[in-house]
Structure formats: C-alpha cells, structure tokens
Amino acid sequence: MQSGQTIAPMDSTFKLLGGGPTGSAGEVGRLAFALVASVAIVVVAALQRGAAQYGFAVRPVWAEVT
C-alpha cells in the first residue's frame, strides 16, 4: 500500500556523492566521515591554541582544515 508520497527521480551524480537512501556512501560511511571531520577540527583548534601561546601566527580553523 502506498502512503501518497511523491518519489522523485534521483539524479545519478547525487547518488554517486552519497545522497539519499540509495547513496553509495551509505549510513556508516557518512557517520565515519562526520566523525573524522569533527576530530580533525578539534585537533587543528588545539594545535592552533598551542601555537598562539608561543606567539606564532595562526590562520582561521576553516583555512587550516580546508
């Protein structure tokens, strides 16, 4: 039985990038990526704090991460 929801066609590029329920990355892949990215941001911020304590010039966190 259908619930009356529209099922739009998925763009193949969007699927390739991991979008939607049928994406190639899957739920575990996206969770792993988010976890690694979060840890990287925390590590960079801690390193920058240490560098600033000793008078080194530091770039914004977004610039370091990218």
Contacts in CASP RR format, 6 or more apart in sequence:
PFRMAT RR
TARGET T0000
AUTHOR 0000-0000-0000
METHOD contacts of the structure
MODEL  1
MQSGQTIAPMDSTFKLLGGGPTGSAGEVGRLAFALVASVAIVVVAALQRG
AAQYGFAVRPVWAEVT
10 19 0 8 1.000
10 20 0 8 1.000
10 22 0 8 1.000
14 20 0 8 1.000
15 22 0 8 1.000
15 23 0 8 1.000
15 24 0 8 1.000
16 23 0 8 1.000
16 24 0 8 1.000
17 23 0 8 1.000
17 24 0 8 1.000
17 25 0 8 1.000
18 24 0 8 1.000
18 25 0 8 1.000
18 26 0 8 1.000
18 30 0 8 1.000
19 25 0 8 1.000
25 33 0 8 1.000
37 65 0 8 1.000
40 65 0 8 1.000
41 61 0 8 1.000
41 65 0 8 1.000
44 61 0 8 1.000
44 64 0 8 1.000
44 65 0 8 1.000
45 61 0 8 1.000
48 58 0 8 1.000
48 59 0 8 1.000
48 61 0 8 1.000
48 64 0 8 1.000
51 58 0 8 1.000
52 58 0 8 1.000
END
